[in-house]
């Protein structure tokens, strides 16, 4: 699970076996996890995060969207 970014308490990463899905990033803190599509940025699944945390993650992803997409295509090419 390559980490792409750590910001605050959030860890943004890819699972290496998910290259058949559209570009996305997983966000993990402890036992909580969420998955966001990257183009367009949209919540795919949430396991345990509160709405305000998801909003914060989405803001972070929007700020780093180009970096995440670049890392995705580099990792899975």
C-alpha angles and dihedrals in degrees: 000000000000113000112227100179142358115202122168107322094333126104115200115200148150129234107231094222097057102081091119091068126075115271111291142150132223120221118204136186116165107309094340119098138175134182124212128190110229104211103067100009106242136148111255102177138352129200110184108336122125122235094256090053091050090050090052092049091049091053090051092048092049090052092050100032095118091048092049092049092048091050091047094054092043092050096046100038 
